[in-house]
Amino acid sequence: MKKILVTVVLGAASIVLAQNSASPAQPAQGQPPQGQAAQSPTSSPAQAPPAPVIKDPAEYNAYMGAIQQKDPAAQISGLEAYLTQYPNSVMKIAALQTLMQDYQQTNNQAKTIETAQKLVAADPCNVRALALLSYIDRLKAQGGDPNAKQDLADAQKYGQTGLECLPKFSKPPGTSDAEYDKMKGQMDGIFNAAMGIADLTDKNYEAARKTLRSAEDSSPDEQKDFSIVYPLALAYAGPTPPQPNVTPDALDAIWYAARASVVAPNPQYQAQIEKYAKSLYIKYHGGDDGWNDVLAQAKASPDPPAGFAIKPAPTPAEQAHNMLASTSPDKMDFATWQFIFSNGSKEDQDAVWNAIKGKAVQMQGTVIHATPTEFQIAGSEDDITANKPDITLNFPEKVPLRLVPKDGATLDFQGEPASYTTNPFMMTMDNGKLLKAASPTPARKSAHHASASQ
């Protein structure tokens, strides 16, 4: 399922650059041209630093001629020419910020990125440029870019720097407290998302849960998109499917996997991820009953409702007890005995053992290795598949060599349970008897029935 992250190219979502809603920065002029009044800062020094001062009239006129253009293309042309002529201007950062916005507005991604990189070089803590670069590099990495590894490393670098610089980000003039808080929250989400995808790629699941959850929590509901929600589900799931009392944050893994299926970018991915989410649910719950309710809740809300809970599947000990309650030991197959002896309570183990110990058992198994006095046999389907013995069958007298089966043969036999160990599981049976000649290959692959003679 993780391959979906690198095979779907996500559409560009809106990027928040904390752009001041006021007009572009305009400098104060030390020596205004004749007949022109000097420009004043838009706010008092107590609210923001004084506006930069351009002392050269020609430079001042060049900047103002560019920044006052209403058409983005004309403004881009003017500012590029200005920065070429005055590369060390006190207005360099303000000009680059406006250029970055203009290139983004005109959908010129290459120049947007180039300008943002210049801006970070000139102002290493410029959170607007850091947010844009972190965001674009992350999406490129997730979208299967040929340089995805480097893209992700860059996104992580910009994200880390952005998180360190964000507390220093001051409120732009003309911005309300609510707008300012929203800007910071959205940029925090962008930076944490980049860090989280890098953590997940490195299989640092604990760190990825924190950073991606912070990114998800910081995003407005309409921006909680697939590129964050699905990785968050994978981070919560970790390397193994969610299990009660085993996998950390198992409920979150199920919830965000279900939510990812809702916000997936096309029906194919929606179906695949819903199947994955349902498998996590069944692994945790023990069945698919109630799954449709969970999916309906995920469709209705981006976050789990208060008190969200899923009943976990019975523990292995509970399952063993239920097996014993529903079937008498002499009617159980060998795999059920093995499960109860390996997982059941001491009381349940004793109940089964006392019912079968020393009594002749007839069953079928697969020979792992055989000598004239001792056969190593796999009796349960899992151990047959793993080619691992779980029964040691001892014979009171040597078996004729012509009757000793080859490894891998299916064998019908009789034995009397004498002892067992649980880890690894092995049942020893004495007084072994061959019920018929061994066949060369397994006759069937199903639960191998054990019948205990009374």
C-alpha positions in Angstrom: 0.0 0.0 0.0 2.9 2.4 0.6 3.6 2.4 -3.2 0.5 4.5 -3.7 2.4 7.4 -2.2 4.9 7.4 -5.0 2.7 6.4 -7.9 0.0 9.0 -7.6 1.0 12.6 -8.6 -1.0 14.8 -6.4 -2.6 18.0 -7.7 -1.1 21.1 -6.3 -3.0 22.3 -3.3 -3.0 25.9 -2.2 0.1 27.1 -0.4 0.0 29.6 2.4 2.8 32.0 2.3 1.5 34.3 5.1 1.4 37.1 2.4 0.6 40.5 3.8 -2.8 41.6 2.6 -1.5 45.2 2.4 0.3 46.6 -0.7 3.9 45.5 -1.4 6.6 47.0 0.8 7.5 50.6 -0.1 10.7 52.1 1.2 11.3 55.5 2.8 13.6 57.7 0.7 16.6 59.5 2.2 17.0 62.0 -0.7 13.7 62.2 -2.6 13.8 63.5 -6.2 13.0 67.2 -6.5 9.3 67.8 -6.1 8.6 64.3 -4.7 7.7 63.8 -1.0 9.4 61.0 1.0 7.5 57.8 1.7 6.7 57.0 5.3 6.5 53.6 7.0 3.1 52.0 7.1 3.3 51.5 10.9 5.1 53.1 13.8 8.4 51.7 15.1 6.7 50.3 18.1 4.7 48.0 15.8 7.3 47.0 13.3 10.9 48.0 12.3 11.2 51.2 10.3 11.0 50.8 6.5 14.3 50.4 4.7 15.7 53.7 3.3 16.8 54.0 -0.3 19.1 56.9 -0.5 19.8 57.0 -4.2 16.9 58.7 -6.1 17.5 56.7 -9.3 17.3 53.4 -7.3 14.2 54.7 -5.5 12.5 55.6 -8.8 13.4 52.2 -10.3 12.0 50.3 -7.4 8.8 52.3 -7.2 8.3 52.1 -10.9 8.4 48.3 -10.6 6.5 47.7 -7.4 3.6 49.9 -8.4 2.8 48.0 -11.6 -0.6 46.4 -11.4 -0.1 43.7 -14.0 2.0 40.7 -12.5 3.9 40.3 -15.7 4.9 43.9 -15.8 5.8 43.9 -12.1 8.0 40.8 -12.7 9.8 42.4 -15.5 10.4 45.6 -13.5 11.6 43.8 -10.4 13.9 41.5 -12.2 15.5 44.5 -13.9 15.7 46.3 -10.6 17.5 43.4 -8.8 19.9 43.0 -11.7 20.8 46.7 -11.6 20.8 46.9 -7.7 21.7 43.4 -6.5 22.6 44.6 -3.0 19.6 46.9 -2.5 18.1 47.3 1.0 14.8 46.4 -0.7 16.2 43.0 -2.1 14.2 40.9 0.3 11.0 42.8 -0.2 11.5 42.6 -4.0 12.2 38.9 -3.9 9.1 38.3 -1.8 6.9 40.1 -4.2 8.6 38.3 -7.2 7.9 35.0 -5.5 4.3 35.8 -5.1 4.0 37.1 -8.7 5.6 33.9 -10.2 3.3 31.8 -8.1 0.3 33.8 -9.2 1.3 33.3 -12.9 1.8 29.5 -12.3 5.5 29.6 -13.1 6.7 27.0 -10.7 10.3 26.9 -11.9 10.7 30.6 -11.3 8.7 30.5 -8.1 11.2 27.9 -6.7 14.2 29.7 -8.0 13.1 33.0 -6.4 12.3 31.3 -3.1 15.8 29.8 -3.1 17.3 33.2 -3.7 15.1 34.6 -0.9 16.3 32.0 1.6 19.9 32.6 0.6 19.4 36.3 1.3 17.2 35.8 4.4 17.8 32.3 5.9 14.8 32.6 8.3 12.3 33.8 5.7 9.4 31.5 6.7 7.3 32.3 3.6 10.0 31.0 1.3 10.9 28.1 3.5 7.2 27.1 3.6 6.9 27.2 -0.2 10.1 25.2 -0.8 9.3 22.7 1.9 5.8 22.2 0.5 6.8 21.8 -3.1 9.8 19.5 -2.5 7.6 17.3 -0.3 4.9 16.9 -3.0 7.5 16.3 -5.7 9.0 13.5 -3.5 5.6 12.0 -2.9 4.6 12.3 -6.5 7.4 10.0 -7.8 9.9 12.7 -9.0 13.1 11.1 -10.4 15.0 13.0 -7.7 12.6 12.1 -4.9 15.3 11.2 -2.4 17.0 14.6 -2.8 13.6 16.3 -2.9 12.6 14.8 0.4 16.0 15.6 2.0 15.5 19.3 0.9 11.9 19.3 2.1 13.1 18.0 5.5 15.9 20.6 5.7 13.5 23.5 4.9 10.9 22.1 7.3 13.4 21.8 10.1 14.6 25.4 9.5 11.1 26.6 9.2 10.1 25.1 12.6 13.1 26.8 14.2 12.4 30.2 12.6 8.6 30.3 12.9 8.6 31.6 16.5 10.5 34.6 15.2 7.9 35.4 12.6 6.3 38.7 13.4 2.9 39.8 12.4 2.9 41.7 9.1 1.4 45.2 9.2 -2.3 45.3 8.5 -2.8 41.7 9.5 -5.4 40.8 12.2 -4.5 38.6 15.1 -6.8 35.9 13.7 -5.2 36.0 10.3 -1.7 36.0 11.9 -2.5 32.9 14.0 -3.9 31.1 10.9 -0.8 31.9 8.9 1.5 30.5 11.6 -0.7 27.4 12.0 -0.7 26.6 8.3 3.0 27.1 8.0 3.6 24.9 11.1 1.5 22.2 9.3 3.6 22.6 6.1 6.9 22.2 8.0 5.7 19.3 10.1 4.4 17.5 7.0 7.8 17.6 5.4 9.4 16.3 8.6 6.8 13.6 8.9 7.2 12.2 5.4 10.9 12.1 5.9 10.5 10.3 9.2 8.1 7.8 7.7 10.4 7.1 4.8 13.2 6.4 7.3 10.8 4.0 9.1 11.0 6.2 12.3 7.3 5.5 13.0 7.3 7.1 16.5 8.6 10.4 15.2 6.4 10.3 12.1 3.3 9.9 14.3 4.1 13.1 16.1 5.1 15.3 13.1 2.4 14.1 10.8 -0.3 14.4 13.5 0.9 17.9 14.2 0.6 18.6 10.4 -2.9 17.1 10.3 -4.0 19.0 13.4 -2.7 22.3 12.1 -4.5 22.1 8.7 -8.0 23.4 8.2 -10.5 20.7 7.6 -10.6 21.4 3.8 -6.8 21.1 3.6 -6.5 17.7 5.4 -5.6 16.0 2.1 -4.5 12.6 1.1 -0.8 13.5 1.0 -0.9 13.8 4.8 -3.8 11.6 6.0 -2.6 8.4 4.3 1.0 8.7 5.5 -0.4 9.4 9.0 -2.3 6.1 8.8 0.9 4.2 7.8 2.8 5.9 10.6 0.2 4.8 13.2 0.1 1.3 11.7 3.8 0.9 11.8 5.5 -2.2 10.4 2.8 -4.6 11.5 -1.1 -4.5 11.3 -2.8 -3.0 14.4 -3.4 -5.5 17.2 -5.0 -4.9 20.6 -2.5 -4.2 23.3 0.4 -4.7 20.8 0.4 -2.0 18.2 0.7 1.6 19.5 -2.2 3.9 18.5 -4.0 1.0 16.7 -7.3 2.9 16.7 -5.7 5.9 15.0 -4.2 3.7 12.3 -7.7 2.3 11.5 -9.4 5.7 11.6 -6.9 7.5 9.3 -6.7 4.6 6.9 -10.5 4.8 6.6 -10.3 8.6 6.2 -7.6 8.2 3.6 -9.9 6.0 1.5 -12.4 8.8 1.6 -10.0 11.6 0.4 -8.0 9.5 -2.0 -7.6 11.2 -5.4 -9.4 8.7 -7.6 -11.8 5.7 -7.3 -9.0 3.2 -7.9 -7.0 4.4 -4.9 -10.2 4.8 -2.8 -11.0 1.1 -3.4 -7.4 -0.1 -2.6 -7.1 1.9 0.5 -10.5 1.1 1.8 -9.5 -2.6 1.4 -6.4 -1.9 3.4 -8.2 0.0 6.1 -10.8 -2.8 6.4 -8.0 -5.4 6.8 -6.6 -3.4 9.7 -10.1 -3.3 11.2 -10.6 -7.0 10.9 -7.1 -7.7 12.3 -8.0 -5.6 15.4 -11.6 -6.4 15.8 -11.6 -10.1 14.7 -14.4 -9.7 12.1 -15.9 -7.1 9.7 -19.1 -6.5 11.6 -19.3 -2.8 12.4 -16.8 -1.8 9.7 -19.5 0.1 7.6 -20.2 2.3 10.7 -16.6 3.2 11.0 -16.3 4.0 7.3 -19.5 6.2 7.5 -18.0 8.1 10.4 -14.7 8.6 8.5 -16.7 10.0 5.6 -18.6 12.5 7.8 -15.6 13.9 9.7 -11.8 14.4 9.1 -11.0 13.5 12.7 -12.3 10.7 15.0 -15.3 11.6 17.1 -14.9 11.9 20.9 -14.8 8.5 22.5 -14.1 6.7 19.2 -13.7 3.0 20.1 -13.6 -0.4 18.4 -14.2 -3.6 20.3 -10.9 -5.6 20.1 -10.9 -9.2 19.1 -10.8 -11.8 21.9 -7.3 -12.4 23.2 -5.6 -15.8 22.4 -6.4 -17.0 25.9 -10.1 -16.0 25.5 -10.2 -17.7 22.1 -8.7 -20.9 23.6 -11.3 -20.9 26.4 -14.1 -20.4 23.8 -12.8 -23.4 21.8 -12.8 -25.6 24.9 -16.3 -24.4 25.8 -17.7 -25.3 22.4 -15.9 -28.6 21.6 -14.9 -31.5 23.8 -11.1 -32.3 23.6 -11.6 -35.7 22.0 -13.5 -34.0 19.1 -10.8 -31.3 18.5 -8.3 -31.5 15.7 -4.6 -31.4 16.4 -4.3 -27.7 15.5 -6.8 -26.8 18.2 -5.0 -28.8 20.8 -1.8 -26.9 19.8 -3.5 -23.5 20.0 -4.9 -24.2 23.5 -1.7 -25.6 24.8 0.2 -22.6 23.4 -2.2 -19.9 24.4 -4.8 -21.1 26.9 -4.8 -20.7 30.7 -3.3 -23.4 32.8 -6.7 -24.5 33.7 -7.8 -24.9 30.1 -4.5 -26.6 29.1 -5.0 -29.1 31.9 -8.6 -29.8 30.9 -7.5 -30.8 27.4 -4.4 -32.7 28.5 -6.2 -34.8 31.1 -8.8 -35.7 28.4 -6.2 -37.0 25.9 -3.1 -38.0 27.8 -2.2 -41.7 27.3 -5.1 -42.4 25.0 -4.6 -43.7 21.5 -5.0 -40.9 18.9 -5.4 -41.5 15.2 -4.5 -38.7 12.8 -2.7 -37.7 9.7 0.4 -35.6 9.3 3.4 -34.8 7.1 6.7 -36.5 7.7 9.6 -34.0 8.3 12.2 -36.7 9.2 11.9 -40.3 10.1 14.2 -43.0 11.6 13.2 -46.6 12.4 12.4 -45.7 16.0 11.2 -42.0 15.8 9.2 -40.0 13.3 9.3 -36.1 13.3 5.8 -35.1 12.0 4.0 -31.8 11.2 0.4 -32.2 12.4 -1.0 -28.6 12.0 -1.5 -26.8 8.7 0.8 -23.9 9.8 3.6 -26.2 10.6 3.1 -28.3 7.5 3.5 -25.0 5.5 6.6 -24.1 7.5 8.0 -27.6 7.2 8.4 -27.7 10.9 7.7 -30.7 13.2 5.3 -30.4 16.1 4.9 -34.2 16.9 7.6 -36.7 17.9 6.2 -40.2 17.4 8.1 -42.9 19.2 7.8 -46.6 18.3 8.1 -49.5 20.8 9.9 -51.5 18.2 11.9 -50.6 15.1 9.9 -49.9 12.0 11.1 -52.0 9.0 13.2 -49.9 6.7 10.9 -50.5 3.8 8.1 -48.9 5.8 10.1 -45.9 7.0 8.5 -42.9 5.0 10.5 -40.4 3.0 10.6 -36.7 4.1 7.5 -34.9 2.9 5.2 -38.0 2.8 1.7 -37.9 4.2 1.3 -40.4 7.0 -1.7 -41.9 8.8 -0.6 -43.0 12.2 -1.6 -43.7 15.8 0.1 -42.6 19.0 -0.5 -41.9 22.7 0.1 -38.3 23.9 2.8 -38.6 26.6 4.1 -35.0 27.1 4.3 -31.6 25.4 6.3 -28.3 25.4 4.9 -25.0 24.3 7.8 -22.9 23.0 8.5 -24.3 20.5 5.5 -26.4 20.5 6.2 -30.2 20.4 3.9 -33.1 21.5 5.6 -36.4 22.2 3.5 -39.5 21.5 4.5 -43.0 22.5 3.5 -46.5 21.2 3.4 -45.3 17.6 1.7 -47.4 15.0 1.5 -47.1 11.2 -2.1 -47.3 10.0 -1.1 -47.7 6.4 1.8 -47.2 4.1 2.9 -43.6 3.7 1.9 -41.9 0.5 4.6 -39.9 -1.4 2.9 -36.5 -1.2 0.3 -34.9 1.1 -3.2 -36.1 0.3 -4.8 -32.8 1.5 -4.1 -29.5 3.1 -6.7 -28.9 5.8 -7.0 -29.1 9.5 -5.7 -32.5 10.5 -8.3 -34.3 12.6 -7.2 -36.1 15.8 -9.4 -38.8 17.2 -8.8 -39.9 20.7 -10.0 -43.4 21.5 -11.7 -43.7 24.8 
